Amino acid sequence: MNNVNAQEFPKEVIAKLKYYVYRLIDPRNGETFYVGKGNGNRVFSHIKDESNSIESFDEFTDKLKRIREIKNVGLEVQHIIHRHGMDSDTALEVEAALIDAYPGVTNIIGGYGNNDMGSMHYTEIIRKYKSEEAKIKHKAILININRTSTDRDIYNATRYAWKIDKKKAEKAELILSTFQGIIIGVFTPTKWLEATPENFPDFPDMLGRFGFIGKDADESVKKQYLMKRVPDSYRKKGAANPIKYTYK
């Protein structure tokens, strides 16, 4: 095959690919470190992002760091098209399944349906569908900690660090930690601060994001919410944002 550009698909190939799901692989150990979904030349965009990025606090810092490490030793990221010829909705489902299958990937956000239909123990599935639905009577922010709960305790996984409207966040009476559609933590925030080492010494700098300082809610309040199911009205299908407000 002549004149094949490894960083760009020919137009006639793009037409055949439609939507696809891809993996980025580290050639040093064969490890899949990122899973994505897209069309056109989306699979190659991360290499361009790395080349154009000069900020260590970039939103995709873990992914870009891995790409830089690979390039710095004279190697190239391997681009694998895992499945193609799909419509957008089917590609979302395949992407979500692969993110579950490769738990070490650097994706910041879980795949489509990860909150509600991701990998679970059978007892979690029973709890999920038999749990009483929470009746949210407070001004609350629901924060999905599916991706951070394995690295920190519930409080620390919930309080740091989010792209959030600080003024709107300061109106919240409660912060509800959610995991796979179930409320597992209830906190009263006392202060929202920029996500810097000065404000949060035990966390990395996350410029442009915020975290909160707070405490466990009163026991009477926790009883209203703990281990109850997030209402369907706050679980919009396909939504990737981990932040949900119960007020305007």
trRosetta pair geometry for C-beta under 8 A, 3 or more apart (Angstrom, degrees):
i j d omega theta_ij theta_ji phi_ij phi_ji
1 4 5.3 44 121 -40 113 126
4 10 8.0 -79 -122 -31 66 109
5 8 4.4 1 100 48 126 96
6 76 8.0 16 134 167 146 156
7 41 7.8 54 155 -164 60 123
7 44 4.8 123 -164 -154 69 141
7 47 6.7 -99 -129 71 115 145
8 41 5.6 -21 -129 -114 63 137
8 44 6.5 -80 -72 30 49 168
9 13 4.4 -123 -178 88 103 122
9 14 5.0 130 108 -60 125 83
9 17 6.8 -19 -173 -20 166 146
9 40 7.3 -173 49 -178 121 41
9 41 5.7 -164 19 -87 91 81
10 13 4.7 92 60 5 79 105
10 14 7.2 -142 96 -9 41 86
11 14 5.6 -51 -149 31 35 115
11 15 6.7 40 154 -23 64 101
12 15 5.8 -46 -154 27 35 116
12 16 7.1 29 151 -12 61 105
13 16 5.8 -62 -157 39 37 107
13 17 6.2 41 149 -30 71 107
14 17 5.6 -52 -143 29 33 115
14 39 7.2 86 -165 167 91 84
14 40 5.5 21 -142 -116 126 49
14 41 7.5 -50 -95 -45 120 70
15 18 8.0 16 169 -58 31 61
16 84 7.8 53 125 135 75 129
16 85 7.3 -33 162 -88 65 89
17 20 5.3 -53 177 -33 101 127
17 39 6.7 151 107 -146 109 73
17 81 7.4 -96 -137 -144 113 149
17 84 4.8 -70 -154 -168 69 132
17 85 7.0 -107 -167 -58 28 54
18 39 6.5 -65 159 -119 32 115
18 84 6.6 135 53 172 79 80
18 85 5.2 75 36 -132 121 29
18 86 6.1 179 105 50 118 35
18 87 7.1 -51 163 -80 129 39
19 37 6.8 17 180 179 103 95
19 38 7.2 -153 -146 124 73 15
19 39 5.1 -63 -96 -69 55 101
19 84 7.5 -177 98 -149 37 60
19 86 4.7 -71 79 81 97 82
19 87 6.1 50 24 175 131 13
19 88 5.2 168 -75 -84 160 48
19 90 7.3 138 83 66 128 88
19 91 4.0 -103 140 -36 122 148
20 37 7.3 -175 95 -148 39 59
20 38 6.9 -23 60 68 74 55
20 39 6.8 119 14 -99 79 54
20 43 7.5 -30 89 -50 121 120
20 81 5.2 -27 172 -154 141 104
20 82 7.6 144 172 49 89 64
20 83 6.4 180 -152 93 70 49
20 84 3.7 -15 -102 -105 110 82
20 85 7.5 52 -85 -1 85 43
20 86 6.8 134 -88 28 39 99
20 91 6.6 16 37 -121 2 124
21 35 7.0 4 -179 -176 99 93
21 36 7.2 176 -153 94 59 39
21 37 5.0 -26 -101 -98 74 79
21 81 7.7 113 76 -165 43 58
21 82 4.8 -49 99 60 91 110
21 83 5.1 19 41 49 103 89
21 84 7.8 -151 25 -72 57 53
21 86 7.6 15 -16 28 91 144
21 91 5.5 174 -52 -156 90 82
21 94 4.6 -134 -21 109 155 117
21 95 4.9 -159 -122 -73 118 75
21 98 6.3 153 161 2 134 146
22 35 7.4 168 87 -153 46 50
22 36 5.5 -15 60 65 90 86
22 37 7.6 164 17 -89 73 30
22 38 7.3 -37 11 34 115 94
22 42 7.7 171 17 97 134 95
22 43 4.3 77 -11 -111 177 113
22 79 6.3 -11 -174 -171 129 81
22 80 6.2 153 -161 83 74 52
22 81 5.3 -42 -99 -105 90 49
22 82 6.0 171 -110 0 26 87
23 32 4.7 -47 -171 -135 125 114
23 34 7.1 150 -159 83 52 54
23 35 5.6 -20 -103 -102 73 70
23 36 8.0 162 -87 22 29 69
23 79 8.0 155 80 -157 50 39
23 80 4.6 -12 58 63 93 108
23 82 5.5 77 -15 -50 100 116
23 98 7.0 -127 -77 175 105 142
23 102 7.6 119 -128 -22 120 165
24 32 7.1 113 71 -156 47 63
24 33 5.8 -57 94 63 95 81
24 34 4.1 14 38 53 116 103
24 35 7.9 -137 17 -65 75 30
24 36 7.6 40 -18 3 99 109
24 46 6.5 -53 -77 63 151 155
24 63 7.7 78 65 -156 152 102
24 67 7.7 -40 172 -82 144 97
24 77 5.3 -17 -163 179 100 124
24 78 7.2 138 -163 73 47 56
24 79 6.5 -18 -106 -101 66 60
24 80 7.8 -173 -79 23 20 81
25 30 6.4 -17 -177 -159 116 39
25 31 6.7 159 -154 80 70 34
25 32 5.4 -41 -96 -93 78 56
25 33 7.2 133 -120 10 27 80
25 77 7.0 136 61 -173 48 69
25 78 4.0 -30 64 67 104 110
25 79 7.9 -156 21 -63 85 18
25 80 6.0 47 -14 -9 120 118
26 29 5.6 11 99 43 114 82
26 30 7.1 -38 76 21 72 11
26 31 4.8 2 40 56 112 88
26 33 5.5 62 -32 -18 104 125
26 66 6.4 -88 -84 180 115 114
26 70 6.0 -142 -135 -84 77 121
26 77 7.3 -40 -95 -123 43 72
26 78 7.8 -71 13 22 6 97
27 30 7.5 31 -141 -70 29 47
27 70 6.7 102 28 -148 91 116
27 75 5.0 -147 61 174 129 134
27 76 6.9 55 -14 68 142 52
27 77 7.3 -159 -18 -122 96 24
27 78 5.5 120 -69 -28 90 107
28 70 6.9 -142 -17 -112 109 83
28 73 7.3 52 -78 71 125 151
28 75 6.7 167 -54 41 85 168
31 104 7.1 -51 -175 93 119 136
32 35 6.8 38 163 -62 120 87
32 102 4.7 -68 90 -132 123 153
32 104 7.9 123 81 71 73 95
32 105 6.4 -34 125 -87 89 99
33 63 7.0 151 133 -123 103 68
33 66 5.1 -143 144 160 159 168
33 104 7.2 -58 -116 117 61 93
33 105 5.9 135 -178 -131 31 61
33 106 5.5 22 165 -6 87 106
34 46 6.9 122 99 -105 164 169
34 63 5.3 60 -80 -126 134 114
34 66 7.8 177 -29 66 108 143
34 105 5.5 123 -101 -163 30 103
34 106 5.4 -40 -81 49 88 93
34 107 6.3 127 -140 -56 71 76
35 82 7.9 -7 -139 -7 95 149
35 95 6.0 151 143 -157 108 75
35 98 4.6 175 -144 112 149 117
35 99 5.1 -147 63 -74 140 72
35 102 6.1 143 -39 51 124 131
35 105 5.4 -39 0 -131 92 165
35 107 6.2 -42 49 -46 80 131
35 111 7.4 -37 102 -69 125 119
36 42 6.8 -147 134 139 127 112
36 43 7.0 165 78 -106 122 61
36 46 7.8 -174 -23 -41 156 126
36 95 6.8 -15 178 -133 17 121
36 107 7.8 169 -74 -95 71 110
37 42 7.9 -6 119 115 32 152
37 91 4.5 131 -156 150 121 108
37 92 6.2 159 113 -85 178 46
37 94 7.4 129 -98 73 116 91
37 95 4.0 -69 -46 -64 118 142
38 42 2.7 -72 126 76 154 167
38 43 6.6 -168 59 -45 121 62
38 45 7.8 -120 179 8 177 128
38 91 8.0 -167 -7 160 18 148
39 42 6.2 72 47 -7 28 123
41 44 5.0 -40 174 37 93 112
41 45 6.7 120 119 -50 81 83
42 45 5.5 -39 -157 -4 42 122
43 46 7.9 -51 172 9 36 100
43 79 5.2 101 154 -163 119 124
43 81 6.8 -69 -79 -81 159 83
44 47 5.8 -46 -175 30 66 113
44 48 6.9 62 135 -15 80 104
44 79 6.8 -18 -80 -99 69 159
45 48 5.5 -59 -157 41 44 112
45 49 6.1 50 146 -27 74 103
46 49 5.2 -46 -145 32 37 117
46 50 6.5 41 154 -21 65 99
46 60 7.7 -115 -135 138 97 154
46 63 6.5 -85 -156 151 127 124
46 64 7.7 -149 -176 -87 89 68
46 67 6.4 -165 141 -73 102 150
46 77 7.6 -68 92 92 116 169
47 50 5.8 -50 -152 32 32 112
47 51 6.6 31 150 -18 63 106
47 67 6.5 -168 -105 -161 58 137
47 77 6.4 -154 -80 36 106 130
48 51 5.6 -55 -148 36 35 112
48 52 6.2 20 157 -9 68 112
49 52 6.1 -68 -146 45 27 101
49 53 5.9 29 158 -30 67 114
49 60 6.9 21 139 60 145 140
49 64 6.6 -106 116 -94 101 110
50 53 5.8 -56 -138 29 27 112
50 64 4.8 166 -104 -143 85 87
50 67 4.4 -114 -79 102 157 138
50 68 6.0 -167 -166 -59 122 78
50 71 7.4 159 130 -10 143 144
53 58 4.9 -2 -157 -74 134 155
53 64 5.6 -39 64 -148 156 155
55 58 5.0 128 83 -54 92 80
56 61 6.5 51 171 -129 51 124
57 61 6.5 -51 -149 -66 21 135
57 205 5.8 -75 -95 110 125 97
57 206 6.5 161 -159 -128 111 33
57 207 4.7 76 125 21 160 103
57 208 7.7 145 133 15 126 103
58 61 5.0 142 65 -72 77 74
58 64 5.8 21 78 17 140 154
59 108 6.7 -37 160 -57 89 161
60 63 4.4 -37 168 44 101 117
60 64 5.4 103 106 -23 89 99
60 106 7.4 86 -169 135 81 114
60 108 6.6 -104 -101 -33 68 119
61 64 5.8 -61 -137 45 29 106
61 65 5.8 37 161 -29 66 107
62 65 5.7 -50 -144 31 27 114
62 66 6.7 27 156 -18 60 103
62 106 4.0 -163 110 -148 111 117
63 66 6.0 -57 -157 33 31 109
63 67 6.6 27 149 -16 65 106
63 106 4.2 168 -69 106 74 137
63 107 7.8 59 -66 -73 124 36
64 67 5.5 -53 -148 37 37 113
64 68 6.2 40 153 -21 68 104
65 68 5.7 -55 -149 36 30 112
65 69 6.4 34 152 -22 64 105
66 69 5.7 -52 -149 33 32 114
66 70 6.5 32 153 -19 64 105
66 106 6.4 -153 -2 -31 136 153
67 70 5.8 -56 -152 35 32 111
67 71 6.3 27 153 -15 66 109
67 77 5.8 -30 -124 -55 84 134
68 71 5.8 -58 -145 41 32 108
68 72 6.0 35 156 -27 67 109
69 72 5.7 -55 -145 32 27 114
69 73 7.0 10 161 -6 60 105
70 73 6.7 -71 -159 40 28 96
70 75 5.1 -85 -178 81 80 101
70 76 7.0 71 145 -151 116 8
70 77 5.5 96 101 -66 160 74
71 74 7.7 55 -179 -66 37 15
71 75 7.2 -114 -89 65 25 57
71 76 7.5 46 -95 -101 68 48
71 77 7.9 -31 -54 -27 83 89
81 84 5.4 2 167 -45 124 117
82 94 7.3 176 102 155 117 122
82 98 6.5 69 116 -91 173 151
83 86 6.5 45 130 -28 102 127
83 91 7.7 -174 93 -115 104 72
83 94 5.3 -98 55 -173 141 159
86 90 4.1 -130 -168 88 116 118
86 91 4.6 149 96 -58 132 84
86 94 6.9 -145 -58 3 173 138
87 90 5.2 88 54 13 74 104
87 91 7.1 -140 94 -8 35 93
88 91 5.7 -60 -149 37 30 113
88 92 6.6 36 154 -25 65 102
89 92 5.7 -49 -154 27 33 115
89 93 6.9 32 151 -17 63 102
90 93 5.7 -54 -156 34 37 112
90 94 6.5 32 150 -16 69 106
91 94 5.7 -55 -146 39 35 109
91 95 6.1 39 154 -23 67 106
92 95 5.7 -53 -146 35 29 113
92 96 6.4 29 156 -20 63 106
92 111 7.1 151 -177 179 65 94
92 112 3.8 17 172 17 108 155
92 113 7.6 111 140 -2 101 102
92 238 7.0 -18 -175 -124 160 97
93 96 5.9 -55 -150 34 29 110
93 97 6.5 28 153 -18 63 106
93 112 6.6 -68 -71 82 41 119
93 113 6.9 26 -112 15 66 142
94 97 5.8 -55 -150 35 33 112
94 98 6.5 29 154 -16 66 107
95 98 5.9 -61 -152 38 30 108
95 99 6.4 31 153 -21 66 104
95 111 4.8 178 116 -133 85 123
95 112 6.6 73 71 15 107 96
96 99 5.8 -52 -148 32 32 112
96 100 6.6 33 153 -16 63 104
96 110 7.2 53 -134 157 84 83
96 111 2.9 -177 -102 118 61 127
96 112 4.7 -99 -53 58 126 64
96 113 5.0 46 -165 55 170 96
96 114 5.5 -150 -147 -59 104 79
96 117 7.4 51 141 85 145 102
96 118 6.9 -116 174 -93 105 82
97 100 5.8 -56 -156 37 32 112
97 101 6.3 30 148 -20 66 110
97 111 7.3 -86 -1 89 35 162
98 101 5.2 -56 -144 38 37 113
98 102 6.1 2 165 9 72 107
98 111 7.4 113 54 -59 71 154
99 102 6.6 -70 -138 55 26 84
99 105 6.1 -99 -135 46 70 144
99 107 5.8 -49 -127 36 119 156
99 110 5.9 149 130 -154 146 63
99 111 4.1 172 21 -24 138 113
99 114 6.6 -47 91 -91 133 127
100 103 7.3 2 -169 -73 33 77
100 111 7.2 -84 -26 31 82 125
100 114 7.1 -178 -63 -121 96 90
100 118 5.4 177 -90 -158 121 86
100 119 4.5 146 -162 -27 120 108
102 105 4.8 68 114 -39 108 107
107 110 7.0 107 114 -94 125 29
107 111 7.5 12 144 -52 164 73
108 147 7.3 77 171 157 40 166
109 147 7.0 -108 -123 -41 30 153
109 240 4.9 55 163 -179 150 107
109 242 7.1 -150 -120 -40 95 100
110 114 3.1 -136 140 101 125 169
110 115 6.9 143 76 -46 136 64
110 118 6.5 -38 177 -80 140 146
110 146 5.5 -36 -21 104 147 135
110 147 5.7 -157 -41 -64 95 105
110 240 7.9 -171 65 -142 60 81
111 114 4.9 121 58 -51 61 110
111 118 7.6 135 58 -95 91 105
112 238 5.6 -12 -140 -125 108 64
112 240 7.4 -60 -87 -77 63 93
113 116 5.7 -79 -158 60 63 89
113 117 4.0 -26 171 46 110 113
113 118 6.7 155 123 -51 72 69
113 238 7.8 -12 -46 -85 70 47
114 117 7.5 -60 -83 61 13 65
114 118 4.2 39 -157 -63 54 127
114 146 6.1 139 133 135 107 161
115 118 6.9 79 -8 -5 11 114
115 144 5.8 -59 -108 -140 120 141
115 146 6.0 -129 -101 -40 65 147
115 178 7.7 26 -155 126 114 116
115 180 6.2 173 -176 -117 50 37
115 181 6.0 111 152 -51 89 78
115 235 7.0 -155 110 -143 135 101
116 128 7.9 137 -151 -175 62 137
116 180 7.1 132 -98 -163 27 62
116 181 5.3 71 -104 -53 72 128
116 235 6.4 95 -67 -177 129 130
118 146 7.1 96 36 -161 158 140
118 180 6.6 -116 52 -108 103 101
120 124 4.0 -127 -173 85 109 125
120 125 5.1 134 103 -54 133 81
120 128 7.1 -32 -156 -22 167 139
120 180 6.2 117 -90 -154 119 156
121 124 4.7 97 56 0 76 104
121 125 7.5 -143 94 -6 43 83
122 125 5.5 -49 -153 31 41 114
122 126 6.6 42 150 -19 68 100
123 126 5.6 -49 -150 34 38 113
123 127 6.3 38 152 -18 66 106
124 127 5.6 -54 -146 40 33 112
124 128 6.0 41 153 -29 66 106
124 180 6.4 20 171 103 123 157
125 128 5.5 -50 -146 30 30 117
125 129 6.6 5 164 0 63 108
126 129 6.7 -74 -150 46 25 92
126 130 5.7 -5 167 5 67 123
127 130 6.4 -72 -129 51 21 94
127 131 5.6 39 169 -48 65 107
127 182 6.6 3 131 -82 110 151
127 227 7.7 -76 -173 -166 118 94
128 131 6.4 -43 -143 7 15 114
128 180 6.3 -74 -96 136 125 104
128 181 5.6 68 -146 74 103 124
128 182 6.3 -107 -104 -48 68 109
128 229 7.0 98 -165 -107 50 109
131 182 6.1 116 -4 -113 174 104
131 227 6.5 -140 -136 154 124 70
131 228 5.8 163 162 -143 111 37
131 229 4.2 141 94 -42 111 97
132 228 5.2 -49 83 -130 82 96
132 229 6.6 -171 91 14 29 94
133 228 6.6 69 172 173 13 101
133 229 4.8 -53 -101 71 55 104
133 230 8.0 -37 -146 93 75 14
133 231 5.5 77 -176 -95 111 68
133 232 7.8 -40 -129 -14 134 79
134 176 8.0 136 141 -150 170 154
134 183 5.8 50 -53 -6 150 139
134 224 7.4 82 -151 143 93 72
134 225 5.2 40 -135 -129 130 69
134 228 3.8 119 -67 112 86 128
134 229 6.3 -162 -8 68 80 44
134 230 6.5 -13 29 -103 118 31
134 231 6.2 -102 65 -37 78 84
135 224 7.5 -85 64 -178 81 98
135 231 7.9 80 -98 -65 36 123
136 140 5.7 -106 -163 30 120 133
136 176 7.7 -82 -114 -29 119 157
136 225 7.5 55 -99 -102 75 111
136 231 6.6 -106 -1 -4 110 127
136 234 7.9 49 0 -27 152 145
136 246 5.1 -113 132 -131 142 155
137 224 7.3 -74 27 175 109 147
138 173 4.5 -114 -176 75 112 126
138 174 4.7 63 110 7 146 120
138 221 7.6 36 -42 -152 147 115
138 246 7.4 78 89 76 57 144
139 171 5.9 -80 154 135 148 87
139 172 5.4 -148 125 -128 93 43
139 173 4.7 102 57 2 84 96
139 174 7.4 146 82 24 51 75
139 246 6.4 -174 -146 77 38 98
139 247 4.5 -16 -133 -17 91 147
140 172 6.1 72 -132 -154 24 100
140 173 6.6 -56 -72 60 63 80
140 174 4.3 -24 -108 73 96 97
140 175 7.0 160 -160 -95 79 19
140 176 5.2 35 173 -11 130 110
140 245 7.8 163 91 -155 47 48
140 246 4.7 33 53 17 80 130
140 247 7.7 119 30 -9 44 98
141 164 7.8 31 -151 -142 151 136
141 169 6.3 6 -58 -131 153 78
141 172 4.7 -41 -16 -109 100 152
141 174 7.6 -167 28 97 62 55
141 175 5.3 -18 64 -117 96 71
141 176 7.1 -178 86 26 43 74
141 243 6.5 -25 -172 -157 105 89
141 244 7.1 149 -164 77 55 47
141 245 5.8 -27 -107 -101 72 64
141 246 7.5 -136 -75 5 29 83
142 176 4.8 -28 -106 73 68 106
142 178 5.3 24 -175 -17 101 129
142 183 7.8 -88 -128 -100 101 96
142 230 6.4 88 -148 -128 151 124
142 234 5.8 85 21 164 156 142
142 243 7.4 139 79 -160 60 38
142 244 4.2 -11 57 61 108 102
142 245 7.8 -152 20 -69 77 17
142 246 7.1 89 -20 -41 98 96
143 158 5.2 119 83 -151 136 82
143 162 6.9 -96 -127 -75 121 149
143 175 6.2 1 1 -174 119 99
143 176 7.1 159 20 79 69 51
143 177 5.9 -33 70 -109 92 54
143 178 6.8 166 77 20 38 83
143 242 6.0 39 -163 142 62 98
143 243 6.1 -7 -105 -102 71 65
143 244 8.0 -161 -68 27 34 70
144 147 7.9 56 124 7 92 86
144 178 5.1 -41 -99 76 59 102
144 179 7.5 128 -156 -89 62 38
144 242 3.9 -124 52 -149 97 84
144 243 7.8 -113 14 -51 85 31
144 244 7.8 68 -28 -4 96 101
145 148 5.0 -78 -161 59 83 93
145 149 4.5 99 130 -56 105 95
145 154 7.1 134 78 -143 166 64
145 157 4.4 84 -160 136 134 115
145 158 5.6 -66 -66 -79 135 68
145 177 5.3 -10 -2 -162 130 99
145 178 6.9 147 14 65 77 46
145 179 5.8 -43 67 -78 86 89
145 184 7.9 -101 50 57 120 118
145 185 7.8 24 10 22 145 129
145 242 7.6 93 -65 -171 37 131
146 149 6.7 -40 -131 6 14 113
146 179 5.9 139 -82 -138 62 66
146 180 6.4 105 -100 -51 106 66
146 242 7.7 -144 25 -119 91 113
147 242 7.6 -94 21 -86 112 143
148 151 5.6 -66 -165 40 60 109
148 152 6.1 -12 159 31 93 106
148 157 4.1 160 116 -153 103 93
149 152 7.3 -89 -136 61 27 67
149 154 6.7 11 -131 -101 95 63
149 157 4.8 84 -93 -179 50 169
149 179 5.7 27 -46 -104 162 128
149 184 8.0 41 -123 77 142 148
151 157 6.9 133 64 -98 80 101
152 155 8.0 -100 142 70 108 56
152 156 3.9 -109 169 94 132 110
152 157 4.3 170 74 -60 104 79
153 156 5.3 75 56 23 77 102
153 157 6.7 -150 90 -9 30 96
154 157 5.8 -61 -140 40 26 110
154 158 6.1 21 161 -19 63 113
154 177 5.4 138 -176 102 101 171
154 184 6.1 -132 -126 118 136 102
154 185 4.2 172 158 -70 128 137
155 158 6.0 -69 -153 37 24 108
155 159 6.2 5 164 -13 65 116
155 185 6.7 -173 -72 -158 53 144
155 187 6.6 117 -124 -84 83 138
155 214 7.8 -152 -154 73 102 92
155 216 7.8 -72 -88 -66 121 76
156 159 6.2 -58 -129 38 31 102
156 160 6.6 -25 -172 28 64 110
157 177 7.2 80 88 -141 99 132
158 175 6.1 129 157 139 125 125
158 177 4.3 -83 -88 -90 131 111
158 185 5.7 -130 -44 89 151 146
158 187 6.5 154 104 6 147 142
159 175 7.5 82 -90 121 72 166
159 187 7.4 -77 -71 109 101 169
159 211 5.0 66 148 -172 78 95
159 212 4.9 -114 -147 58 93 73
159 213 7.2 76 -166 -82 142 29
159 214 6.6 -165 -102 23 125 102
160 195 6.2 128 -149 -124 90 110
160 200 5.9 124 -107 -150 142 164
160 203 5.2 -91 162 -114 157 164
160 206 7.5 142 180 22 90 143
160 211 3.8 1 -96 -112 76 133
161 195 3.6 65 -144 -116 137 150
161 200 7.5 -153 -78 36 114 163
161 203 6.7 139 -41 155 117 145
161 206 4.0 136 94 65 153 152
161 209 4.0 90 147 122 101 132
161 210 6.6 162 -162 71 78 17
161 211 4.8 -60 -105 -58 74 101
162 209 5.6 147 65 -163 19 101
162 210 6.0 -41 64 62 75 71
162 211 7.2 121 13 -85 79 54
162 242 7.3 -121 -123 79 112 110
162 243 5.9 107 -173 -66 136 126
163 208 6.8 -4 -107 135 88 93
163 209 5.6 -66 -68 -106 53 83
163 243 7.7 -133 73 -2 68 141
164 168 7.5 -131 168 69 84 101
164 169 5.0 56 146 -58 125 134
164 192 7.8 -111 95 -155 128 137
164 209 7.4 64 12 -156 82 65
164 210 5.2 -92 54 48 106 115
164 243 5.9 175 -97 -116 98 163
165 168 3.8 42 96 22 117 116
165 169 6.2 164 83 -20 59 86
166 169 5.5 -56 -142 36 30 113
166 170 6.4 34 158 -26 64 103
166 192 5.4 173 -147 117 87 138
166 210 5.5 153 -89 -77 94 163
167 170 5.9 -51 -152 27 29 113
167 171 7.6 34 149 -23 56 99
168 171 6.0 -52 -168 20 40 114
168 245 6.8 -51 156 -99 121 150
169 172 5.8 -34 -171 -1 49 118
169 189 7.6 -52 159 102 93 169
169 192 5.2 98 105 -86 125 158
169 210 6.8 179 39 99 165 145
169 212 7.3 -144 158 -70 126 121
170 192 5.7 -111 -75 14 82 128
171 247 6.7 -114 117 90 124 138
172 175 6.4 67 139 -67 141 71
172 189 6.1 50 87 31 109 129
172 245 7.7 -119 -85 -131 107 88
172 247 7.7 178 -95 34 66 122
173 188 7.3 -37 166 -129 58 82
174 186 6.1 -24 -165 -164 120 85
174 187 6.9 133 -162 72 67 44
174 188 6.3 -47 -106 -93 62 58
174 189 7.8 141 -143 0 16 85
174 217 6.1 9 -123 -83 106 139
174 221 7.0 -164 -95 167 134 132
174 225 7.8 156 158 -19 154 164
175 185 7.8 -15 110 114 87 99
175 186 7.6 151 78 -157 54 38
175 187 4.5 -20 60 66 102 99
175 188 7.7 -176 16 -83 84 11
175 189 5.4 81 -25 -42 117 105
175 212 6.6 175 -50 60 153 152
175 214 6.5 163 20 24 128 172
176 183 5.1 -46 -175 -134 110 114
176 185 7.1 149 -163 83 40 63
176 186 5.9 -5 -108 -105 69 69
176 187 8.0 -170 -73 26 28 72
176 225 6.0 -110 -119 176 118 146
176 230 8.0 143 127 -101 134 97
177 183 6.9 110 72 -160 53 61
177 184 5.4 -65 101 68 103 77
177 185 3.2 26 30 48 127 109
177 186 7.5 -117 18 -53 83 34
177 187 7.3 60 -26 -4 100 107
178 181 6.7 9 180 -114 112 10
178 182 6.7 151 -154 72 72 32
178 183 5.6 -42 -95 -94 75 53
178 184 7.0 123 -126 13 24 83
178 230 5.4 25 -127 -60 139 133
179 182 5.9 -32 68 62 71 85
179 184 4.9 -3 16 1 113 136
181 229 6.0 0 149 -149 95 81
181 230 5.2 -123 -161 29 59 106
181 235 6.5 25 -117 -105 97 145
182 227 6.3 -3 -180 -144 113 42
182 228 7.2 157 -153 80 71 22
182 229 6.1 -46 -101 -100 64 52
182 230 7.1 -124 -78 -16 16 85
183 186 6.9 43 163 -64 117 90
183 225 4.9 -75 120 163 156 93
183 226 6.1 -122 108 -115 99 28
183 227 6.8 -76 73 -15 75 15
183 228 5.4 -1 34 57 114 72
183 229 7.7 -152 -2 -85 86 4
183 230 6.4 128 -48 -67 86 77
184 226 7.2 56 -137 -147 26 75
184 227 7.1 60 -100 -76 58 57
185 226 7.8 44 -83 -110 14 89
186 216 7.1 61 84 -160 73 66
186 217 4.3 -58 129 22 101 129
186 221 6.2 -169 147 121 140 96
186 222 4.6 179 54 -110 137 72
186 225 5.1 120 -83 73 132 130
186 226 6.0 -92 -13 -63 119 85
187 212 7.9 140 120 99 132 127
187 214 4.5 91 163 114 112 137
187 215 6.7 158 -155 80 83 25
187 216 6.3 -66 -108 -106 66 31
187 217 6.0 -154 -116 -33 12 85
188 214 5.4 179 87 -168 45 108
188 215 5.7 -16 57 61 94 77
188 216 7.5 22 13 110 88 19
188 217 4.9 120 -36 -94 92 71
188 218 7.8 44 -36 -14 134 71
188 221 7.9 70 -60 82 106 160
189 192 6.6 25 169 -58 135 82
189 212 4.2 -45 -134 178 117 143
189 213 7.2 100 -157 71 71 40
189 214 4.1 -69 -105 -80 42 126
190 212 7.6 135 42 175 52 95
190 213 5.5 -52 61 99 96 86
190 214 5.4 158 1 -104 77 56
190 215 7.0 42 -26 -3 117 92
191 212 6.6 158 85 -156 45 69
191 213 4.7 5 57 47 96 105
191 214 7.8 -168 32 -63 57 65
192 210 5.3 24 179 169 102 129
192 211 7.3 172 -150 90 63 29
192 212 5.0 -37 -96 -97 66 84
193 196 7.7 -94 145 30 101 85
193 199 4.0 -171 140 -165 137 145
193 200 7.2 161 89 -37 123 92
193 210 6.6 159 81 -155 30 83
193 211 6.2 -24 64 66 81 76
193 212 7.4 139 16 -106 73 33
193 213 6.9 36 -1 -15 117 101
194 199 6.0 142 69 1 65 152
194 207 7.9 8 178 -130 110 49
194 209 7.7 108 -161 81 59 45
194 210 6.1 -61 -107 -104 35 72
195 199 7.1 -111 -121 70 19 124
195 200 6.3 -24 -147 22 59 135
195 203 7.0 -75 -166 112 90 132
195 205 7.1 124 125 -163 80 40
195 206 3.9 -28 118 63 136 98
195 207 7.3 -136 75 -67 92 18
195 208 7.9 -35 44 61 110 40
195 209 4.2 -6 13 88 142 91
195 210 5.8 -146 -32 -101 90 15
195 211 5.1 97 -94 -15 87 100
196 199 5.0 83 57 16 81 98
196 200 6.9 134 71 28 38 82
196 205 5.7 14 -134 -126 55 85
196 206 8.0 -129 -71 42 39 56
196 207 7.4 48 -86 -87 84 65
197 200 6.8 -81 -124 72 25 62
197 201 6.0 54 -178 -117 70 44
197 203 7.3 -158 -102 75 56 62
197 204 7.6 -30 -74 -155 91 25
197 205 5.5 -46 -29 -68 91 87
198 201 7.6 15 -137 -74 12 73
199 211 7.2 157 119 55 120 108
200 203 4.2 -11 130 35 120 116
200 211 5.6 36 -59 57 145 151
203 206 7.4 -43 142 -7 113 110
203 211 7.2 101 54 -43 166 164
206 209 4.2 -30 127 44 111 128
216 222 7.1 -6 176 -68 96 133
217 221 4.2 -91 152 88 123 128
217 222 5.2 157 79 -57 102 82
218 221 4.7 87 62 8 82 104
218 222 7.0 -151 94 -9 40 88
219 222 5.5 -53 -143 36 34 113
219 223 6.4 41 157 -26 65 102
220 223 5.9 -49 -154 27 29 115
220 224 7.4 35 147 -24 57 99
221 224 5.8 -50 -165 21 40 115
221 225 7.2 -2 154 8 67 110
222 225 6.4 -86 -156 51 35 90
222 226 5.0 24 171 -28 82 120
223 226 6.7 -39 -102 27 23 105
224 228 8.0 -59 140 3 44 149
225 228 5.7 -113 -164 34 38 119
230 234 5.5 -100 170 79 105 114
230 235 5.7 116 108 -53 116 112
231 234 5.4 78 70 13 83 99
231 235 7.4 -170 99 -4 43 97
232 235 5.5 -74 -145 44 41 107
234 244 4.8 105 -167 156 103 152
234 246 7.0 -35 -87 -89 134 81
235 239 7.6 -162 -173 38 37 123
236 239 4.1 76 78 -30 100 128
241 244 7.4 127 104 -64 101 67
245 248 7.3 123 117 -83 131 31
